[in-house]
Amino acid sequence: MDNCARARGFALATVLAAAGLGGLGYPASARADLFVYVDADGAQHFTNIPGDPRYQPFVTEGEPRTTPALAPAAAPARDAVRERYALPVASAAADTGLPEGLLHAVIRAESNYDANAVSHKGAVGLMQLMPETARRFGVRDARDPAANVLGGARYLKALLAMFDADLALALAAYNAGPAAVLRSGRAVPPFAETQKYVPRVLEFYRREAGR
């Protein structure tokens, strides 16, 4: 398979006119299927509109097919933490036109709602902004929840524009950097962390649709 065809297919039906991104409607309902094809090198390729018989269901009845089940629905204490940041998320969603559920999904995957989280690579805050990314999007204090979420949302919107509203590629770029996605032929890079990250965020996003 040509590298340019890998991990494509998130050209989805719902149009977010406010964001100017046709095809970011996932999930349009509380359930959406994700399909995966594992090539001879062990790399996973994701799509929601499989046109190749080698793709097999990855999410069926809302549960991953080939990865361990994620944690159960958030406990009341975690829901309370989520609600603490509902306003910054809603504000960033209004600014960018991105779904609040998508932003919540990224935050949960990146920091699990820890506004003081710092990765070993130096990413900071709820949406784990690297210093150069924070500067690029005008975030002066990456530990400030509202500024961090707005900067992360604007970065994600820019990645969606860069990768033609392909949500899988935009998420891969958020995790591994856009250069890695481009070097991989506009595909999800074959990094173990990124290969797990993309379906993890999509699963969190699917759960958000059922709230």
DRENPA-3360 file (N, C-alpha, C; in nm, 2 decimals, always signed):
BEGIN
1 = MDNCARAR = +0.08/-0.12/+0.00/+0.00/+0.00/+0.00/+0.09/+0.12/+0.00 ~ +0.05/+0.22/-0.08/+0.12/+0.35/-0.09/+0.11/+0.42/+0.05 ~ +0.23/+0.48/+0.09/+0.23/+0.54/+0.22/+0.13/+0.65/+0.23 ~ +0.10/+0.72/+0.12/+0.01/+0.83/+0.13/-0.14/+0.79/+0.16 ~ -0.16/+0.66/+0.15/-0.30/+0.61/+0.18/-0.31/+0.56/+0.32 ~ -0.20/+0.56/+0.39/-0.21/+0.50/+0.53/-0.28/+0.60/+0.62 ~ -0.35/+0.53/+0.72/-0.42/+0.61/+0.83/-0.50/+0.72/+0.78 ~ -0.56/+0.71/+0.66/-0.65/+0.81/+0.61/-0.79/+0.77/+0.63;
9 = GFALATVL = -0.89/+0.85/+0.59/-1.02/+0.81/+0.59/-1.11/+0.88/+0.69 ~ -1.06/+0.98/+0.76/-1.15/+1.05/+0.85/-1.22/+1.16/+0.78 ~ -1.26/+1.14/+0.66/-1.34/+1.24/+0.59/-1.49/+1.21/+0.62 ~ -1.54/+1.26/+0.73/-1.66/+1.22/+0.79/-1.78/+1.31/+0.75 ~ -1.90/+1.27/+0.77/-2.01/+1.34/+0.71/-2.05/+1.47/+0.77 ~ -2.04/+1.48/+0.90/-2.08/+1.60/+0.97/-1.99/+1.72/+0.94 ~ -2.05/+1.83/+0.91/-1.97/+1.95/+0.87/-1.97/+2.05/+0.99 ~ -1.85/+2.10/+1.03/-1.84/+2.20/+1.13/-1.81/+2.33/+1.06;
17 = AAAGLGGL = -1.92/+2.40/+1.02/-1.90/+2.52/+0.94/-1.83/+2.63/+1.02 ~ -1.85/+2.63/+1.15/-1.79/+2.74/+1.23/-1.64/+2.73/+1.23 ~ -1.59/+2.60/+1.22/-1.45/+2.58/+1.22/-1.39/+2.58/+1.08 ~ -1.48/+2.58/+0.98/-1.43/+2.57/+0.84/-1.37/+2.44/+0.81 ~ -1.41/+2.33/+0.88/-1.35/+2.20/+0.86/-1.45/+2.10/+0.83 ~ -1.47/+2.07/+0.70/-1.57/+1.98/+0.66/-1.51/+1.84/+0.68 ~ -1.58/+1.76/+0.77/-1.54/+1.62/+0.79/-1.49/+1.59/+0.93 ~ -1.52/+1.68/+1.03/-1.47/+1.66/+1.17/-1.58/+1.61/+1.25;
25 = GYPASARA = -1.69/+1.55/+1.20/-1.80/+1.52/+1.28/-1.79/+1.41/+1.38 ~ -1.68/+1.33/+1.38/-1.67/+1.21/+1.46/-1.67/+1.25/+1.61 ~ -1.75/+1.19/+1.69/-1.85/+1.09/+1.65/-1.99/+1.16/+1.62 ~ -2.05/+1.13/+1.51/-2.18/+1.19/+1.48/-2.29/+1.14/+1.58 ~ -2.27/+1.03/+1.63/-2.36/+0.97/+1.73/-2.28/+0.91/+1.84 ~ -2.34/+0.85/+1.93/-2.27/+0.79/+2.05/-2.18/+0.68/+2.01 ~ -2.19/+0.63/+1.89/-2.11/+0.51/+1.84/-2.06/+0.54/+1.70 ~ -1.94/+0.51/+1.68/-1.88/+0.52/+1.54/-1.78/+0.41/+1.53;
33 = DLFVYVDA = -1.77/+0.34/+1.42/-1.67/+0.24/+1.40/-1.54/+0.28/+1.35 ~ -1.43/+0.23/+1.40/-1.30/+0.25/+1.36/-1.24/+0.12/+1.31 ~ -1.18/+0.12/+1.19/-1.13/+0.00/+1.13/-0.97/+0.01/+1.13 ~ -0.91/-0.10/+1.13/-0.76/-0.10/+1.14/-0.71/-0.21/+1.04 ~ -0.60/-0.18/+0.98/-0.53/-0.27/+0.90/-0.38/-0.28/+0.95 ~ -0.33/-0.39/+0.98/-0.19/-0.41/+1.02/-0.11/-0.46/+0.91 ~ -0.01/-0.38/+0.86/+0.06/-0.43/+0.74/+0.17/-0.53/+0.78 ~ +0.25/-0.57/+0.68/+0.36/-0.67/+0.70/+0.46/-0.62/+0.80;
41 = DGAQHFTN = +0.48/-0.49/+0.82/+0.58/-0.44/+0.91/+0.52/-0.42/+1.05 ~ +0.39/-0.45/+1.07/+0.33/-0.43/+1.20/+0.27/-0.30/+1.23 ~ +0.28/-0.21/+1.13/+0.22/-0.07/+1.14/+0.07/-0.08/+1.13 ~ +0.00/+0.00/+1.21/-0.14/+0.00/+1.21/-0.19/+0.12/+1.12 ~ -0.29/+0.10/+1.04/-0.35/+0.20/+0.96/-0.50/+0.21/+0.99 ~ -0.55/+0.33/+1.02/-0.68/+0.35/+1.07/-0.77/+0.42/+0.97 ~ -0.90/+0.39/+0.97/-0.99/+0.46/+0.88/-1.13/+0.43/+0.94 ~ -1.23/+0.52/+0.91/-1.37/+0.50/+0.94/-1.45/+0.46/+0.82;
49 = IPGDPRYQ = -1.39/+0.46/+0.70/-1.46/+0.43/+0.58/-1.37/+0.33/+0.50 ~ -1.37/+0.21/+0.54/-1.28/+0.11/+0.48/-1.32/+0.08/+0.34 ~ -1.22/+0.10/+0.24/-1.25/+0.06/+0.11/-1.16/-0.06/+0.07 ~ -1.09/-0.11/+0.16/-1.00/-0.22/+0.14/-1.04/-0.34/+0.23 ~ -1.05/-0.46/+0.18/-1.10/-0.57/+0.26/-1.00/-0.61/+0.37 ~ -0.88/-0.56/+0.37/-0.78/-0.59/+0.47/-0.82/-0.52/+0.60 ~ -0.90/-0.41/+0.60/-0.94/-0.34/+0.72/-1.04/-0.42/+0.80 ~ -1.02/-0.43/+0.93/-1.11/-0.50/+1.01/-1.16/-0.41/+1.12;
57 = PFVTEGEP = -1.28/-0.44/+1.18/-1.33/-0.35/+1.28/-1.23/-0.34/+1.40 ~ -1.20/-0.22/+1.44/-1.12/-0.19/+1.56/-1.21/-0.16/+1.68 ~ -1.32/-0.09/+1.66/-1.41/-0.06/+1.76/-1.54/-0.12/+1.73 ~ -1.59/-0.21/+1.81/-1.72/-0.28/+1.79/-1.80/-0.27/+1.91 ~ -1.92/-0.22/+1.90/-2.01/-0.19/+2.02/-1.94/-0.11/+2.12 ~ -1.85/-0.02/+2.07/-1.79/+0.08/+2.16/-1.67/+0.03/+2.24 ~ -1.62/-0.09/+2.21/-1.50/-0.14/+2.28/-1.39/-0.17/+2.18 ~ -1.27/-0.14/+2.22/-1.16/-0.18/+2.13/-1.15/-0.33/+2.10;
65 = RTTPALAP = -1.11/-0.36/+1.98/-1.10/-0.50/+1.94/-0.97/-0.56/+1.97 ~ -0.86/-0.48/+1.95/-0.72/-0.54/+1.96/-0.64/-0.48/+2.07 ~ -0.69/-0.39/+2.15/-0.62/-0.33/+2.26/-0.69/-0.36/+2.39 ~ -0.63/-0.35/+2.50/-0.70/-0.37/+2.63/-0.80/-0.27/+2.65 ~ -0.91/-0.31/+2.72/-1.02/-0.21/+2.75/-0.97/-0.10/+2.83 ~ -1.02/+0.02/+2.79/-0.98/+0.14/+2.87/-1.05/+0.14/+3.00 ~ -1.01/+0.24/+3.09/-1.07/+0.25/+3.22/-1.22/+0.26/+3.21 ~ -1.30/+0.22/+3.31/-1.44/+0.24/+3.31/-1.47/+0.39/+3.30;
73 = AAAPARDA = -1.60/+0.42/+3.29/-1.65/+0.56/+3.28/-1.60/+0.63/+3.41 ~ -1.57/+0.76/+3.39/-1.51/+0.83/+3.50/-1.59/+0.83/+3.63 ~ -1.52/+0.82/+3.74/-1.58/+0.82/+3.87/-1.63/+0.95/+3.90 ~ -1.72/+0.97/+4.00/-1.78/+1.10/+4.03/-1.67/+1.20/+4.06 ~ -1.56/+1.16/+4.13/-1.45/+1.26/+4.17/-1.39/+1.31/+4.04 ~ -1.36/+1.22/+3.94/-1.30/+1.26/+3.82/-1.40/+1.35/+3.74 ~ -1.53/+1.32/+3.74/-1.63/+1.40/+3.67/-1.62/+1.54/+3.73 ~ -1.60/+1.55/+3.86/-1.59/+1.69/+3.93/-1.47/+1.76/+3.88;
81 = VRERYALP = -1.36/+1.69/+3.86/-1.24/+1.76/+3.80/-1.27/+1.80/+3.66 ~ -1.33/+1.72/+3.58/-1.37/+1.76/+3.45/-1.45/+1.88/+3.44 ~ -1.55/+1.89/+3.53/-1.64/+2.00/+3.53/-1.57/+2.13/+3.58 ~ -1.46/+2.12/+3.65/-1.39/+2.23/+3.69/-1.33/+2.31/+3.57 ~ -1.30/+2.23/+3.47/-1.25/+2.29/+3.35/-1.35/+2.30/+3.23 ~ -1.47/+2.29/+3.26/-1.58/+2.29/+3.16/-1.58/+2.43/+3.09 ~ -1.57/+2.54/+3.17/-1.58/+2.67/+3.11/-1.46/+2.70/+3.02 ~ -1.33/+2.68/+3.06/-1.22/+2.70/+2.96/-1.24/+2.62/+2.84;
89 = VASAAADT = -1.29/+2.49/+2.85/-1.31/+2.41/+2.73/-1.42/+2.47/+2.64 ~ -1.53/+2.51/+2.70/-1.64/+2.57/+2.62/-1.59/+2.69/+2.55 ~ -1.51/+2.77/+2.62/-1.46/+2.90/+2.56/-1.37/+2.87/+2.44 ~ -1.28/+2.77/+2.46/-1.19/+2.74/+2.35/-1.26/+2.68/+2.23 ~ -1.36/+2.60/+2.26/-1.45/+2.54/+2.16/-1.52/+2.65/+2.08 ~ -1.57/+2.75/+2.15/-1.64/+2.86/+2.08/-1.54/+2.94/+2.00 ~ -1.42/+2.95/+2.04/-1.32/+3.03/+1.97/-1.27/+2.96/+1.84 ~ -1.26/+2.83/+1.85/-1.21/+2.75/+1.74/-1.31/+2.68/+1.65;
97 = GLPEGLLH = -1.43/+2.66/+1.71/-1.53/+2.58/+1.64/-1.51/+2.43/+1.65 ~ -1.42/+2.39/+1.73/-1.40/+2.25/+1.76/-1.50/+2.20/+1.86 ~ -1.54/+2.07/+1.86/-1.63/+2.02/+1.95/-1.57/+2.01/+2.09 ~ -1.65/+2.05/+2.19/-1.60/+2.04/+2.33/-1.56/+1.90/+2.37 ~ -1.63/+1.80/+2.32/-1.60/+1.66/+2.35/-1.46/+1.62/+2.30 ~ -1.42/+1.68/+2.18/-1.29/+1.65/+2.13/-1.18/+1.71/+2.22 ~ -1.20/+1.83/+2.26/-1.11/+1.89/+2.35/-1.10/+1.82/+2.48 ~ -1.21/+1.78/+2.54/-1.21/+1.70/+2.66/-1.13/+1.57/+2.64;
105 = AVIRAESN = -1.15/+1.50/+2.52/-1.09/+1.38/+2.49/-0.94/+1.39/+2.49 ~ -0.89/+1.50/+2.43/-0.74/+1.53/+2.42/-0.69/+1.56/+2.56 ~ -0.76/+1.64/+2.64/-0.72/+1.67/+2.77/-0.70/+1.54/+2.86 ~ -0.80/+1.46/+2.85/-0.80/+1.34/+2.93/-0.68/+1.25/+2.89 ~ -0.65/+1.24/+2.76/-0.54/+1.16/+2.71/-0.41/+1.22/+2.75 ~ -0.40/+1.35/+2.74/-0.27/+1.42/+2.76/-0.24/+1.43/+2.91 ~ -0.33/+1.48/+2.99/-0.29/+1.51/+3.13/-0.39/+1.45/+3.23 ~ -0.50/+1.39/+3.19/-0.60/+1.34/+3.28/-0.65/+1.46/+3.37;
113 = YDANAVSH = -0.66/+1.58/+3.32/-0.71/+1.70/+3.39/-0.62/+1.75/+3.50 ~ -0.49/+1.72/+3.48/-0.39/+1.77/+3.58/-0.33/+1.90/+3.51 ~ -0.37/+2.02/+3.56/-0.33/+2.14/+3.50/-0.18/+2.17/+3.53 ~ -0.12/+2.10/+3.63/+0.02/+2.12/+3.66/+0.11/+2.01/+3.60 ~ +0.05/+1.92/+3.52/+0.13/+1.81/+3.46/+0.24/+1.87/+3.37 ~ +0.36/+1.80/+3.39/+0.48/+1.84/+3.31/+0.54/+1.70/+3.26 ~ +0.55/+1.69/+3.13/+0.61/+1.56/+3.08/+0.76/+1.56/+3.09 ~ +0.82/+1.45/+3.07/+0.97/+1.44/+3.07/+1.03/+1.52/+2.96;
121 = KGAVGLMQ = +0.95/+1.55/+2.85/+1.00/+1.63/+2.74/+0.97/+1.78/+2.76 ~ +0.90/+1.81/+2.86/+0.88/+1.95/+2.89/+0.74/+2.01/+2.85 ~ +0.65/+1.92/+2.81/+0.52/+1.96/+2.77/+0.44/+1.99/+2.90 ~ +0.36/+2.10/+2.90/+0.30/+2.15/+3.02/+0.15/+2.16/+3.01 ~ +0.08/+2.14/+3.12/-0.06/+2.17/+3.14/-0.16/+2.07/+3.09 ~ -0.28/+2.12/+3.09/-0.39/+2.03/+3.05/-0.38/+1.97/+2.91 ~ -0.33/+2.05/+2.82/-0.32/+1.99/+2.68/-0.17/+1.97/+2.64 ~ -0.09/+1.97/+2.74/+0.05/+1.94/+2.73/+0.12/+2.01/+2.61;
129 = LMPETARR = +0.13/+2.14/+2.63/+0.19/+2.23/+2.52/+0.34/+2.23/+2.54 ~ +0.41/+2.21/+2.43/+0.56/+2.23/+2.44/+0.58/+2.38/+2.44 ~ +0.70/+2.43/+2.49/+0.72/+2.57/+2.50/+0.71/+2.64/+2.37 ~ +0.77/+2.58/+2.26/+0.76/+2.65/+2.13/+0.62/+2.66/+2.08 ~ +0.54/+2.56/+2.10/+0.40/+2.56/+2.06/+0.32/+2.66/+2.14 ~ +0.35/+2.67/+2.27/+0.28/+2.77/+2.35/+0.31/+2.91/+2.30 ~ +0.44/+2.94/+2.27/+0.48/+3.07/+2.21/+0.41/+3.10/+2.08 ~ +0.40/+3.00/+2.00/+0.34/+3.02/+1.86/+0.20/+3.06/+1.87;
137 = FGVRDARD = +0.13/+3.00/+1.97/-0.01/+3.03/+1.98/-0.05/+3.13/+2.09 ~ +0.06/+3.21/+2.13/+0.03/+3.32/+2.22/+0.00/+3.29/+2.37 ~ +0.05/+3.17/+2.41/+0.02/+3.13/+2.55/+0.14/+3.17/+2.63 ~ +0.12/+3.27/+2.72/+0.23/+3.32/+2.80/+0.25/+3.23/+2.93 ~ +0.14/+3.18/+2.98/+0.16/+3.09/+3.10/+0.09/+2.96/+3.07 ~ +0.16/+2.86/+3.03/+0.11/+2.73/+3.00/+0.04/+2.65/+3.11 ~ +0.07/+2.70/+3.23/+0.00/+2.64/+3.35/-0.13/+2.70/+3.38 ~ -0.17/+2.81/+3.31/-0.30/+2.87/+3.32/-0.40/+2.78/+3.24;
145 = PAANVLGG = -0.50/+2.72/+3.31/-0.59/+2.63/+3.23/-0.65/+2.69/+3.11 ~ -0.71/+2.81/+3.12/-0.78/+2.87/+3.01/-0.69/+2.90/+2.90 ~ -0.57/+2.96/+2.92/-0.47/+2.98/+2.82/-0.42/+2.86/+2.75 ~ -0.40/+2.75/+2.84/-0.34/+2.63/+2.79/-0.44/+2.56/+2.69 ~ -0.57/+2.56/+2.73/-0.67/+2.49/+2.65/-0.69/+2.57/+2.52 ~ -0.69/+2.70/+2.53/-0.71/+2.78/+2.41/-0.60/+2.76/+2.31 ~ -0.47/+2.76/+2.37/-0.36/+2.74/+2.28/-0.36/+2.60/+2.22 ~ -0.39/+2.50/+2.30/-0.40/+2.36/+2.25/-0.51/+2.34/+2.14;
153 = ARYLKALL = -0.62/+2.41/+2.17/-0.73/+2.40/+2.07/-0.70/+2.47/+1.94 ~ -0.63/+2.58/+1.94/-0.59/+2.65/+1.82/-0.48/+2.57/+1.75 ~ -0.40/+2.50/+1.82/-0.29/+2.42/+1.76/-0.36/+2.30/+1.69 ~ -0.46/+2.23/+1.76/-0.53/+2.12/+1.70/-0.61/+2.16/+1.57 ~ -0.67/+2.28/+1.58/-0.74/+2.33/+1.46/-0.64/+2.35/+1.34 ~ -0.52/+2.40/+1.37/-0.42/+2.42/+1.27/-0.38/+2.29/+1.21 ~ -0.37/+2.19/+1.29/-0.33/+2.06/+1.24/-0.44/+2.00/+1.16 ~ -0.56/+2.02/+1.20/-0.67/+1.97/+1.11/-0.67/+2.03/+0.98;
161 = AMFDADLA = -0.64/+2.16/+0.97/-0.63/+2.23/+0.85/-0.52/+2.18/+0.76 ~ -0.40/+2.15/+0.83/-0.28/+2.10/+0.76/-0.31/+1.97/+0.70 ~ -0.39/+1.88/+0.77/-0.41/+1.75/+0.72/-0.55/+1.72/+0.67 ~ -0.61/+1.83/+0.61/-0.73/+1.82/+0.54/-0.85/+1.76/+0.62 ~ -0.85/+1.80/+0.75/-0.96/+1.76/+0.84/-0.96/+1.61/+0.87 ~ -0.84/+1.54/+0.85/-0.83/+1.40/+0.88/-0.80/+1.40/+1.03 ~ -0.89/+1.36/+1.11/-0.88/+1.36/+1.25/-0.77/+1.27/+1.30 ~ -0.76/+1.15/+1.25/-0.65/+1.06/+1.29/-0.51/+1.12/+1.27;
169 = LALAAYNA = -0.49/+1.18/+1.15/-0.36/+1.24/+1.13/-0.34/+1.36/+1.21 ~ -0.44/+1.44/+1.24/-0.42/+1.56/+1.32/-0.39/+1.52/+1.47 ~ -0.45/+1.41/+1.52/-0.42/+1.37/+1.65/-0.28/+1.31/+1.65 ~ -0.24/+1.23/+1.55/-0.11/+1.18/+1.54/+0.00/+1.29/+1.54 ~ -0.03/+1.40/+1.47/+0.06/+1.51/+1.47/+0.06/+1.59/+1.60 ~ -0.05/+1.59/+1.67/-0.05/+1.65/+1.80/+0.04/+1.58/+1.90 ~ +0.04/+1.45/+1.88/+0.12/+1.36/+1.97/+0.27/+1.36/+1.93 ~ +0.29/+1.33/+1.80/+0.43/+1.31/+1.75/+0.49/+1.43/+1.68;
177 = GPAAVLRS = +0.41/+1.53/+1.65/+0.46/+1.64/+1.57/+0.42/+1.62/+1.42 ~ +0.39/+1.73/+1.35/+0.35/+1.72/+1.21/+0.46/+1.67/+1.12 ~ +0.58/+1.70/+1.16/+0.69/+1.66/+1.07/+0.70/+1.50/+1.07 ~ +0.67/+1.44/+1.18/+0.67/+1.29/+1.18/+0.56/+1.23/+1.10 ~ +0.44/+1.30/+1.09/+0.34/+1.25/+1.01/+0.37/+1.27/+0.86 ~ +0.43/+1.38/+0.83/+0.47/+1.40/+0.69/+0.58/+1.31/+0.65 ~ +0.68/+1.28/+0.74/+0.79/+1.19/+0.70/+0.73/+1.05/+0.68 ~ +0.62/+1.02/+0.75/+0.56/+0.89/+0.73/+0.47/+0.88/+0.61;
185 = GRAVPPFA = +0.47/+0.98/+0.53/+0.39/+0.98/+0.41/+0.24/+1.02/+0.44 ~ +0.23/+1.12/+0.53/+0.09/+1.16/+0.57/+0.02/+1.04/+0.63 ~ +0.08/+0.97/+0.72/+0.03/+0.85/+0.79/+0.06/+0.86/+0.94 ~ -0.01/+0.78/+1.02/+0.02/+0.78/+1.16/+0.16/+0.72/+1.17 ~ +0.25/+0.79/+1.23/+0.39/+0.73/+1.25/+0.39/+0.60/+1.32 ~ +0.49/+0.52/+1.29/+0.50/+0.39/+1.35/+0.56/+0.39/+1.49 ~ +0.53/+0.49/+1.57/+0.58/+0.50/+1.71/+0.48/+0.43/+1.80 ~ +0.52/+0.35/+1.89/+0.43/+0.28/+1.97/+0.34/+0.37/+2.05;
193 = ETQKYVPR = +0.39/+0.48/+2.10/+0.31/+0.57/+2.18/+0.20/+0.63/+2.09 ~ +0.24/+0.68/+1.97/+0.14/+0.74/+1.88/+0.04/+0.64/+1.83 ~ +0.08/+0.52/+1.80/-0.01/+0.41/+1.76/-0.12/+0.38/+1.86 ~ -0.09/+0.40/+1.99/-0.18/+0.38/+2.10/-0.26/+0.51/+2.12 ~ -0.20/+0.62/+2.10/-0.26/+0.75/+2.14/-0.38/+0.78/+2.05 ~ -0.37/+0.76/+1.92/-0.48/+0.80/+1.83/-0.61/+0.72/+1.86 ~ -0.61/+0.59/+1.87/-0.74/+0.53/+1.90/-0.78/+0.56/+2.05 ~ -0.69/+0.59/+2.14/-0.72/+0.62/+2.27/-0.80/+0.75/+2.28;
201 = VLEFYRRE = -0.76/+0.85/+2.21/-0.83/+0.98/+2.20/-0.97/+0.96/+2.14 ~ -0.97/+0.88/+2.03/-1.09/+0.86/+1.96/-1.19/+0.79/+2.05 ~ -1.15/+0.69/+2.13/-1.24/+0.63/+2.22/-1.29/+0.72/+2.33 ~ -1.20/+0.81/+2.38/-1.25/+0.91/+2.48/-1.35/+1.00/+2.41 ~ -1.33/+1.04/+2.29/-1.42/+1.12/+2.21/-1.55/+1.05/+2.19 ~ -1.55/+0.93/+2.16/-1.68/+0.85/+2.15/-1.75/+0.85/+2.28 ~ -1.68/+0.83/+2.39/-1.75/+0.83/+2.52/-1.81/+0.97/+2.55 ~ -1.74/+1.08/+2.51/-1.79/+1.21/+2.53/-1.93/+1.23/+2.46;
209 = AGR = -1.94/+1.17/+2.35/-2.07/+1.18/+2.27/-2.19/+1.12/+2.34 ~ -2.16/+1.03/+2.44/-2.26/+0.96/+2.51/-2.30/+1.02/+2.64 ~ -2.23/+1.14/+2.67/-2.25/+1.20/+2.80/-2.39/+1.28/+2.80;
% end
